[in-house]
Each structure stands twice: as C-alpha cells, then as structure tokens.
Amino acid sequence: MSITPAAPDSVVRSFIEERRSGFLSDLAEWLRIPSVSADPERAPDVRRSAEWLAGKLKGTGFPVAEIWETDGLPAVFAEWPSGDPEAPTVLVYGHHDVQPASREDGWHSEPFEPEERDGKLYARGAADDKGQVFFHTLGVSAHLAATGRSAPAVNLKLLIEGEEESGSPHFPALVRAHADRLACDAAIVSDTGMWSAETPTVCTGMRGLTDCQIDLYGPDQDIHSGSFGGAVPNPATEAARLAASLHDEDRRVTLPGFYDGVVALTDEERALLAELPFDEDAWLRTAHSHAALGERDHTTLERIWARPTAEVNGIGGGYQGPGGKTIVPSSAQLKLSFRMVAGQDAEKIQQSVREWVAASLPAGIRHEITFWGATRPCLTPLDHPALQSVARAMGRAFGERIRFTREGGSGPAADLQDVLGVPVLFLGISIPSDGWHAPNEKVELDLLLKGVETAAYLWGDLAEHWNPAEPSENAES
C-alpha cells in the first residue's frame, strides 16, 4: 500500500481558511446557474452547469475533465491519476442538476441568487448537491498543499450526473457505456447527509426499491350492485383483499420468500443505532403521523433503515364522486412499493408478487401487473477498511467520534455498485434542516468547510490503510 505523510491538521485548516472567500464565491457563481433537469426549457442551463464544472475542475488541477453526453442531459467526468502504481482508485459521485424553485414557493430570497445569512448559504442546490460536490475541489487542493504532493494519494475520479433530480433515467446506461473509464476500487457518494450538526455520522447503506401497479378487471362494465352484487367477483373488493393480506398480524410482509437472503443487523449495528439521539416524538411530528407502527421486535430506526418493507401507495376503483352510486365496478387498481435491504433480489421479489397475485384472485378477475424498474440495495460492512478511512477522516475534521447511519430511501448509488462491482461509501455533511427540495434550501458554512477538511484527509488515509489487492472477507454486499 502507498504511504503518504499525514496532512497536518493545522496546515489543512489554514489552507482552507485562506481560500474560504474564493471557494464560496465560486460556489455562488455555480449556484446561479438554474440547472433544473425536470424543466425542458432549462436544458441549456444544465449544459451550462456541466461546462462550468468541467472548467473549474481543470482549473483545480484535474488533467482530465470531460462532458459526457447521454440521451438526456450531460454528466461531467474528471480524473487525476496518483502516479503511484499501488494507490487505490476512488470514484466520487454527485449531481449538478437541481430541483425546480421559484420565489413564489415561499423562498425568502431568490433561489438562484445565493445569499449568506447567519453562517448559512441559501440557494437551490446549496446542499443538494452542488455544495457537496464542490467541497471536493478545495479538499483535494488542501490535500496536495499539506502533503507536498503534485497529485492525489489515490487515483481520483469524479462522475457528476445531470439528471439525478429527474430519476437518473440515463445513468445506468452511462455507467455501463463508460465502465472501463469508471473502473475503481470504491465509489464515494457525496449526495447524502448526517444525523445532525452535533452528531456527525457516516451512512453505510441504502435500501433498494421496486414498485408496481396491479390492474384488476371484473365485469365488462360497471353493473348494478342490487341485481348482480354478491354473485359476481368485484375487482375493488379484490384490490382491498390483496392490500389487507400484504402483512400479517406482526406487520411482516406475507409474500412467499420475501425475507429470503435478508442480511440482518448484527448486535453491534443494533447497538450503534441505539446510541443515536433519536427522539421518536419529534420524528413523528416530521412524519406528520400520530403513531409509530411497523414490524414487531424492531425499533423505528431499524424499520426505516435496515428492514425490508411493503407499502400500499394507492388503491382505487369504482365510483369516487359525491354521494353514492350502487355499482359493482368494472376495474380497480393497486399501487405497491417494496423497499429492499442487502441480500434481496428485485427480480425474485417481482416474481413473488406475480405468483401471489395470481394465487389470490378468484375466477372472473383478470389482472395485469406493471413494474417500473428496480434499484438494488447497497451496504458496506462496518469494518470495511475504506469505510473506516471515511470515518477517521471525518473524525479528524469534526474532532469527535463518528457514528453510523443508513438511508431508508433509494438512489443511483446502487448502479455504481452493480456495474462496477465495488463497495459504495457515503460522505455528506448536510443536515435535515437544510431543506432539500424545499423553499429556502441552505447549507451550513461551517459544516461545508468540514466537508472540505474531511476530503483533504481522506485520500491520504485511504492510500495508507487500504490495499484493495489484499484479500478481504468484506466484499461489497
């Protein structure tokens, strides 16, 4: 493994402080570009954002910084070889597109005119995700300045996509098409957050997702419930029966084989989750719910981070207008989503749904099932050396012990894991109050600079403590 002298903390912090003003000025310039991927009229702005970033990465020192075209909006790829044949190769993922925003949504300032107030920078994309992408530029510069290197201690690559806020429709194809250029030993996702400013954390995994619509058909048209009800199958009733049978009395999913292969929490992981200062009442207020409910014998955090789930997202059929209309409807619909954890396979879940529906419906009910793709779960073991480097680097920056979380949602990180066959790590400094996708999105400037500092320490730590060529029991899950 490569040995790079540890960057002195004081040198790193002084370097960052000296360049703080210029760094924030550059970030503000990028934030002024309204790179809204969901709005076709903003496509030129998304391209302008990609070009701006590629130019800035070249100015930072990356010898390679390219615009990568897709069938939609462009991504940015950059590469900076270490020069050390034993150095690990690390790919940083993020995105440069943003959610729509306008002053009329409730913003206190113009969303694409960054404004600094009380140590916070307000703008669309400040946290999600331009701020968290951009801290890597100053971070690698601080790493070089403090270690005296002319190139990073790792082979550093960046892939910054332009369609994440639109569901990353072309991202899997992009990764497959450029798999040779993207080849790496680990991927680091800087599109995530921490528990809080007081409790810095590293995310270790995300759940996967597959969702579907089940269309049920009974009579060829709506028919009179007095003349025919109780004597013919009712598709709305059968949709309700399917929804009701999805869970048992312990709130476990009843699909045959649903839990096959699930990687359960270890005792250590459960203990670490229990250490987090979780306030369930506050969480319920955020959820706008009046009670917590879920799989028996698991805590709320375990349920949303580490357990697979099935949800009824929508159910409908028949008459929905005012008053009554006594019919047996001709059709009904049921929308379901399944969050998967490590060890589960989307194709097996989909096949189980098909078999469950076919076995549950009576004669006279026809059905169609439409699945909308799938995202695999990703999980990196706590003792993986690359994850430990992330935690150590963050611990140096924050000056305290780093705890671990997971994410209940799903994202394109799994595409990197699937196509490139590498562990996925998460490095983010955003906190819940940053308001992703909401009016008045912001980033805490002190935390943003902690992200810079973490990146400055990380590359040397990875080079010193991790040799991907060495056999390890902790392959990616």
ZATI-68412 format. One record per residue (C-alpha): residue number from 1; residue in three letters; y negated, x negated, z negated. Coordinates in nm, 3 decimals, m for minus. Layout:
BEGIN
 seq type       Y       X       Z
 NUM  ALA       Y       X       Z
...
***
This chain:
BEGIN
 seq type       Y       X       Z
   1  MET   0.000   0.000   0.000
   2  SER  m0.357  m0.106   0.056
   3  ILE  m0.564  m0.234  m0.237
   4  THR  m0.934  m0.152  m0.223
   5  PRO  m1.157  m0.257  m0.512
   6  ALA  m1.258   0.045  m0.714
   7  ALA  m1.608   0.157  m0.628
   8  PRO  m1.821   0.103  m0.941
   9  ASP  m1.937   0.442  m1.061
  10  SER  m2.292   0.325  m1.122
  11  VAL  m2.322   0.186  m0.769
  12  VAL  m2.190   0.507  m0.617
  13  ARG  m2.426   0.724  m0.821
  14  SER  m2.728   0.509  m0.747
  15  PHE  m2.649   0.513  m0.376
  16  ILE  m2.617   0.892  m0.377
  17  GLU  m2.937   0.943  m0.574
  18  GLU  m3.135   0.716  m0.342
  19  ARG  m3.023   0.919  m0.043
  20  ARG  m3.030   1.263  m0.204
  21  SER  m3.350   1.377  m0.037
  22  GLY  m3.246   1.275   0.313
  23  PHE  m2.900   1.425   0.266
  24  LEU  m3.042   1.762   0.161
  25  SER  m3.298   1.755   0.439
  26  ASP  m3.022   1.701   0.695
  27  LEU  m2.810   1.976   0.542
  28  ALA  m3.104   2.216   0.556
  29  GLU  m3.151   2.135   0.924
  30  TRP  m2.787   2.226   0.991
  31  LEU  m2.811   2.543   0.783
  32  ARG  m3.100   2.662   1.001
  33  ILE  m2.857   2.697   1.291
  34  PRO  m2.724   3.058   1.270
  35  SER  m2.368   2.974   1.377
  36  VAL  m2.227   3.326   1.329
  37  SER  m1.892   3.327   1.507
  38  ALA  m1.846   3.705   1.484
  39  ASP  m2.158   3.777   1.692
  40  PRO  m2.112   3.706   2.066
  41  GLU  m2.488   3.663   2.101
  42  ARG  m2.469   3.373   1.855
  43  ALA  m2.208   3.180   2.056
  44  PRO  m2.475   2.934   2.181
  45  ASP  m2.574   2.873   1.818
  46  VAL  m2.213   2.799   1.721
  47  ARG  m2.202   2.545   2.002
  48  ARG  m2.536   2.401   1.892
  49  SER  m2.395   2.369   1.539
  50  ALA  m2.092   2.179   1.670
  51  GLU  m2.311   1.945   1.872
  52  TRP  m2.540   1.886   1.574
  53  LEU  m2.246   1.794   1.352
  54  ALA  m2.087   1.564   1.610
  55  GLY  m2.416   1.380   1.647
  56  LYS  m2.457   1.348   1.270
  57  LEU  m2.102   1.214   1.229
  58  LYS  m2.171   0.948   1.490
  59  GLY  m2.487   0.860   1.305
  60  THR  m2.285   0.830   0.982
  61  GLY  m2.065   0.569   1.149
  62  PHE  m1.766   0.757   1.287
  63  PRO  m1.678   0.573   1.610
  64  VAL  m1.520   0.892   1.747
  65  ALA  m1.690   1.231   1.724
  66  GLU  m1.596   1.490   1.986
  67  ILE  m1.644   1.856   2.070
  68  TRP  m1.306   2.021   2.112
  69  GLU  m1.305   2.332   2.326
  70  THR  m1.092   2.638   2.255
  71  ASP  m1.053   2.971   2.432
  72  GLY  m1.325   3.084   2.193
  73  LEU  m1.578   2.870   2.008
  74  PRO  m1.581   2.491   1.978
  75  ALA  m1.449   2.271   1.699
  76  VAL  m1.552   1.917   1.606
  77  PHE  m1.312   1.626   1.571
  78  ALA  m1.407   1.287   1.427
  79  GLU  m1.207   0.975   1.349
  80  TRP  m1.275   0.649   1.166
  81  PRO  m0.977   0.407   1.157
  82  SER  m0.940   0.193   0.848
  83  GLY  m0.822  m0.120   1.021
  84  ASP  m0.553  m0.161   0.753
  85  PRO  m0.205  m0.101   0.901
  86  GLU  m0.074   0.022   0.565
  87  ALA  m0.357   0.267   0.498
  88  PRO  m0.266   0.634   0.476
  89  THR  m0.418   0.872   0.728
  90  VAL  m0.610   1.170   0.590
  91  LEU  m0.743   1.469   0.780
  92  VAL  m1.032   1.669   0.631
  93  TYR  m1.054   2.034   0.739
  94  GLY  m1.355   2.263   0.717
  95  HIS  m1.554   2.501   0.937
  96  HIS  m1.907   2.510   1.073
  97  ASP  m1.931   2.881   1.157
  98  VAL  m2.074   3.126   0.904
  99  GLN  m2.076   3.493   0.815
 100  PRO  m2.345   3.726   0.952
 101  ALA  m2.659   3.757   0.738
 102  SER  m2.999   3.922   0.756
 103  ARG  m3.288   3.966   0.515
 104  GLU  m3.222   4.342   0.511
 105  ASP  m2.882   4.284   0.348
 106  GLY  m3.057   4.208   0.020
 107  TRP  m3.149   3.842   0.057
 108  HIS  m3.442   3.719  m0.150
 109  SER  m3.531   3.471   0.124
 110  GLU  m3.450   3.426   0.491
 111  PRO  m3.074   3.348   0.510
 112  PHE  m3.119   3.084   0.779
 113  GLU  m3.425   2.925   0.625
 114  PRO  m3.284   2.719   0.334
 115  GLU  m3.477   2.747   0.011
 116  GLU  m3.430   2.537  m0.303
 117  ARG  m3.486   2.721  m0.632
 118  ASP  m3.390   2.611  m0.984
 119  GLY  m3.145   2.343  m0.870
 120  LYS  m2.978   2.571  m0.617
 121  LEU  m2.994   2.573  m0.240
 122  TYR  m2.994   2.925  m0.093
 123  ALA  m2.883   2.978   0.269
 124  ARG  m2.596   3.126   0.462
 125  GLY  m2.332   2.854   0.478
 126  ALA  m2.471   2.653   0.187
 127  ALA  m2.135   2.675   0.012
 128  ASP  m1.911   2.834   0.278
 129  ASP  m1.867   2.592   0.438
 130  LYS  m2.142   2.365   0.570
 131  GLY  m2.235   2.222   0.232
 132  GLN  m1.874   2.136   0.152
 133  VAL  m1.818   1.982   0.494
 134  PHE  m2.139   1.784   0.484
 135  PHE  m2.079   1.617   0.147
 136  HIS  m1.813   1.408   0.320
 137  THR  m2.078   1.232   0.530
 138  LEU  m2.267   1.090   0.233
 139  GLY  m1.940   1.046   0.044
 140  VAL  m1.790   0.808   0.296
 141  SER  m2.121   0.617   0.317
 142  ALA  m2.123   0.576  m0.061
 143  HIS  m1.759   0.463  m0.049
 144  LEU  m1.846   0.190   0.202
 145  ALA  m2.159   0.078   0.019
 146  ALA  m1.983   0.048  m0.317
 147  THR  m1.670  m0.129  m0.189
 148  GLY  m1.832  m0.352   0.069
 149  ARG  m1.601  m0.223   0.340
 150  SER  m1.706  m0.173   0.701
 151  ALA  m1.453   0.110   0.747
 152  PRO  m1.294   0.358   0.505
 153  ALA  m0.997   0.255   0.296
 154  VAL  m0.797   0.530   0.470
 155  ASN  m0.774   0.628   0.834
 156  LEU  m1.017   0.918   0.809
 157  LYS  m1.015   1.217   1.044
 158  LEU  m1.216   1.539   1.037
 159  LEU  m1.141   1.870   1.206
 160  ILE  m1.420   2.123   1.163
 161  GLU  m1.347   2.451   1.338
 162  GLY  m1.591   2.711   1.467
 163  GLU  m1.403   3.039   1.419
 164  GLU  m1.280   3.049   1.060
 165  GLU  m1.508   3.340   0.971
 166  SER  m1.358   3.533   1.262
 167  GLY  m0.998   3.482   1.154
 168  SER  m0.933   3.146   1.327
 169  PRO  m0.780   3.317   1.632
 170  HIS  m0.752   2.998   1.835
 171  PHE  m0.694   2.749   1.556
 172  PRO  m0.311   2.729   1.565
 173  ALA  m0.320   2.663   1.941
 174  LEU  m0.591   2.400   1.891
 175  VAL  m0.383   2.217   1.631
 176  ARG  m0.071   2.232   1.847
 177  ALA  m0.258   2.109   2.155
 178  HIS  m0.400   1.809   1.969
 179  ALA  m0.116   1.742   1.726
 180  ASP  m0.093   1.378   1.836
 181  ARG  m0.463   1.313   1.769
 182  LEU  m0.446   1.502   1.439
 183  ALA  m0.136   1.322   1.311
 184  CYS  m0.188   1.233   0.945
 185  ASP  m0.015   1.188   0.611
 186  ALA  m0.211   1.459   0.428
 187  ALA  m0.471   1.724   0.504
 188  ILE  m0.759   1.793   0.268
 189  VAL  m0.922   2.135   0.289
 190  SER  m1.285   2.141   0.179
 191  ASP  m1.326   2.516   0.207
 192  THR  m1.244   2.622  m0.145
 193  GLY  m1.389   2.623  m0.493
 194  MET  m1.349   2.553  m0.862
 195  TRP  m1.291   2.773  m1.164
 196  SER  m1.646   2.717  m1.290
 197  ALA  m1.913   2.451  m1.332
 198  GLU  m1.788   2.394  m1.688
 199  THR  m1.420   2.386  m1.586
 200  PRO  m1.375   2.176  m1.270
 201  THR  m1.043   2.238  m1.103
 202  VAL  m0.831   2.143  m0.804
 203  CYS  m0.644   2.408  m0.609
 204  THR  m0.279   2.327  m0.543
 205  GLY  m0.180   2.603  m0.304
 206  MET  m0.249   2.928  m0.124
 207  ARG  m0.035   3.232  m0.062
 208  GLY   0.078   3.334   0.284
 209  LEU   0.026   3.672   0.445
 210  THR   0.194   3.913   0.681
 211  ASP   0.075   4.269   0.732
 212  CYS   0.174   4.567   0.941
 213  GLN   0.121   4.929   1.037
 214  ILE   0.405   5.177   1.031
 215  ASP   0.353   5.481   1.256
 216  LEU   0.573   5.781   1.185
 217  TYR   0.627   6.071   1.426
 218  GLY   0.786   6.407   1.349
 219  PRO   0.721   6.733   1.536
 220  ASP   0.572   6.700   1.882
 221  GLN   0.257   6.869   1.749
 222  ASP   0.115   6.995   1.421
 223  ILE   0.308   7.306   1.323
 224  HIS   0.269   7.596   1.075
 225  SER   0.387   7.498   0.728
 226  GLY   0.482   7.854   0.643
 227  SER   0.700   7.906   0.946
 228  PHE   0.855   7.560   0.956
 229  GLY   0.771   7.371   0.635
 230  GLY   1.066   7.278   0.418
 231  ALA   1.302   7.299   0.712
 232  VAL   1.185   7.008   0.931
 233  PRO   1.101   6.646   0.840
 234  ASN   0.736   6.584   0.754
 235  PRO   0.604   6.238   0.858
 236  ALA   0.327   6.245   0.594
 237  THR   0.585   6.312   0.324
 238  GLU   0.800   6.027   0.454
 239  ALA   0.500   5.790   0.455
 240  ALA   0.440   5.880   0.091
 241  ARG   0.809   5.829   0.008
 242  LEU   0.802   5.484   0.169
 243  ALA   0.490   5.388  m0.025
 244  ALA   0.636   5.517  m0.352
 245  SER   0.962   5.327  m0.305
 246  LEU   0.795   4.992  m0.233
 247  HIS   0.804   4.894  m0.604
 248  ASP   1.044   4.959  m0.890
 249  GLU   0.955   5.054  m1.248
 250  ASP   0.882   4.686  m1.328
 251  ARG   0.640   4.668  m1.034
 252  ARG   0.875   4.436  m0.846
 253  VAL   0.896   4.470  m0.469
 254  THR   1.213   4.651  m0.364
 255  LEU   1.252   4.513  m0.011
 256  PRO   1.601   4.365   0.019
 257  GLY   1.584   3.985  m0.005
 258  PHE   1.211   3.983  m0.071
 259  TYR   1.237   3.725  m0.353
 260  ASP   1.491   3.503  m0.180
 261  GLY   1.375   3.141  m0.191
 262  VAL   1.067   3.204  m0.405
 263  VAL   0.953   2.881  m0.573
 264  ALA   0.897   2.994  m0.931
 265  LEU   0.633   2.849  m1.160
 266  THR   0.753   2.565  m1.377
 267  ASP   0.695   2.574  m1.751
 268  GLU   0.430   2.304  m1.704
 269  GLU   0.248   2.508  m1.442
 270  ARG   0.252   2.821  m1.656
 271  ALA   0.115   2.621  m1.947
 272  LEU  m0.163   2.475  m1.732
 273  LEU  m0.263   2.820  m1.607
 274  ALA  m0.270   2.943  m1.965
 275  GLU  m0.523   2.669  m2.050
 276  LEU  m0.784   2.813  m1.816
 277  PRO  m1.058   3.010  m1.995
 278  PHE  m0.959   3.340  m1.835
 279  ASP  m1.146   3.648  m1.954
 280  GLU  m0.948   3.947  m1.830
 281  ASP  m1.220   4.198  m1.915
 282  ALA  m1.472   4.000  m1.710
 283  TRP  m1.221   3.969  m1.429
 284  LEU  m1.165   4.344  m1.431
 285  ARG  m1.538   4.400  m1.402
 286  THR  m1.544   4.171  m1.099
 287  ALA  m1.249   4.362  m0.957
 288  HIS  m1.423   4.697  m1.026
 289  SER  m1.096   4.807  m1.183
 290  HIS  m1.030   4.982  m1.513
 291  ALA  m0.696   4.820  m1.596
 292  ALA  m0.469   4.531  m1.503
 293  LEU  m0.127   4.617  m1.364
 294  GLY   0.146   4.422  m1.189
 295  GLU   0.486   4.261  m1.205
 296  ARG   0.628   4.270  m1.557
 297  ASP   0.654   3.946  m1.757
 298  HIS   0.378   3.771  m1.562
 299  THR   0.015   3.719  m1.653
 300  THR  m0.270   3.834  m1.433
 301  LEU  m0.336   3.481  m1.304
 302  GLU   0.032   3.433  m1.228
 303  ARG   0.039   3.762  m1.039
 304  ILE  m0.255   3.681  m0.813
 305  TRP  m0.183   3.312  m0.757
 306  ALA   0.187   3.241  m0.783
 307  ARG   0.384   3.562  m0.731
 308  PRO   0.455   3.742  m0.403
 309  THR   0.315   4.092  m0.370
 310  ALA   0.325   4.401  m0.153
 311  GLU   0.026   4.632  m0.123
 312  VAL  m0.035   4.969   0.038
 313  ASN  m0.360   4.906   0.227
 314  GLY  m0.386   5.253   0.375
 315  ILE  m0.195   5.577   0.412
 316  GLY  m0.284   5.878   0.619
 317  GLY  m0.169   6.166   0.830
 318  GLY  m0.235   6.529   0.895
 319  TYR  m0.547   6.724   0.816
 320  GLN  m0.829   6.536   0.640
 321  GLY  m1.121   6.779   0.682
 322  PRO  m1.282   7.015   0.429
 323  GLY  m1.071   7.291   0.279
 324  GLY  m0.706   7.345   0.357
 325  LYS  m0.505   7.356   0.676
 326  THR  m0.143   7.454   0.620
 327  ILE   0.045   7.238   0.866
 328  VAL   0.333   7.000   0.898
 329  PRO   0.155   6.712   1.072
 330  SER   0.300   6.554   1.380
 331  SER   0.232   6.195   1.268
 332  ALA   0.139   5.971   0.976
 333  GLN   0.056   5.605   0.924
 334  LEU   0.116   5.347   0.653
 335  LYS  m0.052   5.006   0.639
 336  LEU   0.117   4.738   0.426
 337  SER   0.042   4.375   0.346
 338  PHE   0.267   4.115   0.186
 339  ARG   0.137   3.801   0.014
 340  MET   0.398   3.528   0.016
 341  VAL   0.447   3.222  m0.200
 342  ALA   0.621   2.892  m0.132
 343  GLY   0.983   2.941  m0.030
 344  GLN   0.931   3.270   0.151
 345  ASP   0.950   3.312   0.526
 346  ALA   0.735   3.562   0.715
 347  GLU   0.998   3.637   0.981
 348  LYS   1.253   3.725   0.713
 349  ILE   1.002   3.949   0.537
 350  GLN   0.920   4.124   0.863
 351  GLN   1.288   4.179   0.941
 352  SER   1.343   4.313   0.590
 353  VAL   1.059   4.563   0.642
 354  ARG   1.212   4.680   0.969
 355  GLU   1.553   4.731   0.811
 356  TRP   1.406   4.901   0.502
 357  VAL   1.207   5.149   0.709
 358  ALA   1.499   5.228   0.940
 359  ALA   1.731   5.288   0.645
 360  SER   1.479   5.501   0.455
 361  LEU   1.376   5.755   0.717
 362  PRO   1.564   6.078   0.785
 363  ALA   1.678   6.202   1.123
 364  GLY   1.392   6.359   1.315
 365  ILE   1.137   6.093   1.219
 366  ARG   1.067   5.833   1.485
 367  HIS   0.879   5.518   1.392
 368  GLU   0.702   5.214   1.531
 369  ILE   0.610   4.900   1.335
 370  THR   0.333   4.663   1.442
 371  PHE   0.291   4.327   1.269
 372  TRP  m0.035   4.135   1.309
 373  GLY   0.095   3.780   1.292
 374  ALA   0.150   3.580   0.977
 375  THR   0.013   3.294   0.769
 376  ARG   0.258   3.078   0.578
 377  PRO   0.205   2.982   0.214
 378  CYS   0.132   2.624   0.119
 379  LEU   0.191   2.448  m0.211
 380  THR   0.164   2.085  m0.319
 381  PRO   0.361   1.979  m0.630
 382  LEU   0.151   1.876  m0.928
 383  ASP   0.294   1.525  m0.934
 384  HIS   0.238   1.452  m0.565
 385  PRO   0.054   1.116  m0.555
 386  ALA  m0.211   1.238  m0.311
 387  LEU  m0.289   1.537  m0.532
 388  GLN  m0.316   1.307  m0.831
 389  SER  m0.568   1.096  m0.638
 390  VAL  m0.781   1.404  m0.576
 391  ALA  m0.768   1.491  m0.945
 392  ARG  m0.854   1.135  m1.052
 393  ALA  m1.146   1.110  m0.810
 394  MET  m1.283   1.443  m0.922
 395  GLY  m1.231   1.347  m1.286
 396  ARG  m1.440   1.032  m1.236
 397  ALA  m1.718   1.231  m1.073
 398  PHE  m1.726   1.507  m1.336
 399  GLY  m1.646   1.286  m1.633
 400  GLU  m1.379   1.518  m1.770
 401  ARG  m1.022   1.629  m1.732
 402  ILE  m0.947   1.825  m1.416
 403  ARG  m0.732   2.137  m1.437
 404  PHE  m0.534   2.307  m1.161
 405  THR  m0.551   2.648  m0.998
 406  ARG  m0.409   2.825  m0.696
 407  GLU  m0.565   3.068  m0.450
 408  GLY  m0.442   3.424  m0.413
 409  GLY  m0.570   3.458  m0.060
 410  SER  m0.457   3.302   0.264
 411  GLY  m0.619   3.079   0.524
 412  PRO  m0.569   2.843   0.818
 413  ALA  m0.461   2.557   0.592
 414  ALA  m0.101   2.659   0.647
 415  ASP  m0.137   2.594   1.019
 416  LEU  m0.208   2.229   0.940
 417  GLN   0.098   2.216   0.718
 418  ASP   0.322   2.389   0.973
 419  VAL   0.221   2.198   1.285
 420  LEU   0.153   1.856   1.136
 421  GLY   0.425   1.866   0.871
 422  VAL   0.206   1.726   0.593
 423  PRO   0.102   1.831   0.243
 424  VAL  m0.222   2.026   0.216
 425  LEU  m0.467   1.938  m0.062
 426  PHE  m0.786   2.116  m0.161
 427  LEU  m1.119   1.959  m0.251
 428  GLY  m1.403   2.200  m0.315
 429  ILE  m1.696   2.222  m0.557
 430  SER  m1.810   2.580  m0.502
 431  ILE  m1.808   2.824  m0.795
 432  PRO  m1.763   3.203  m0.796
 433  SER  m2.134   3.276  m0.839
 434  ASP  m2.212   3.102  m0.508
 435  GLY  m2.168   3.437  m0.338
 436  TRP  m1.961   3.358  m0.031
 437  HIS  m2.011   3.626   0.237
 438  ALA  m2.271   3.798   0.015
 439  PRO  m2.650   3.810   0.013
 440  ASN  m2.819   3.509  m0.148
 441  GLU  m2.532   3.266  m0.091
 442  LYS  m2.613   2.935  m0.258
 443  VAL  m2.473   2.605  m0.367
 444  GLU  m2.544   2.430  m0.697
 445  LEU  m2.702   2.099  m0.601
 446  ASP  m2.560   1.909  m0.898
 447  LEU  m2.211   2.023  m0.802
 448  LEU  m2.268   1.945  m0.435
 449  LEU  m2.353   1.588  m0.530
 450  LYS  m2.042   1.576  m0.748
 451  GLY  m1.852   1.658  m0.429
 452  VAL  m2.021   1.362  m0.261
 453  GLU  m1.922   1.140  m0.552
 454  THR  m1.563   1.266  m0.551
 455  ALA  m1.529   1.184  m0.182
 456  ALA  m1.674   0.836  m0.247
 457  TYR  m1.397   0.762  m0.499
 458  LEU  m1.113   0.942  m0.323
 459  TRP  m1.049   0.721  m0.022
 460  GLY  m1.004   0.405  m0.226
 461  ASP  m0.784   0.585  m0.479
 462  LEU  m0.555   0.717  m0.207
 463  ALA  m0.525   0.374  m0.047
 464  GLU  m0.441   0.214  m0.381
 465  HIS  m0.200   0.468  m0.527
 466  TRP  m0.022   0.628  m0.233
 467  ASN   0.208   0.482   0.027
 468  PRO   0.335   0.772   0.240
 469  ALA   0.608   0.547   0.380
 470  GLU   0.777   0.532   0.040
 471  PRO   1.050   0.794  m0.009
 472  SER   0.938   1.082  m0.228
 473  GLU   1.110   1.386  m0.366
 474  ASN   0.783   1.574  m0.343
 475  ALA   0.764   1.667   0.021
 476  GLU   0.528   1.949   0.107
 477  SER   0.652   2.299   0.030
***
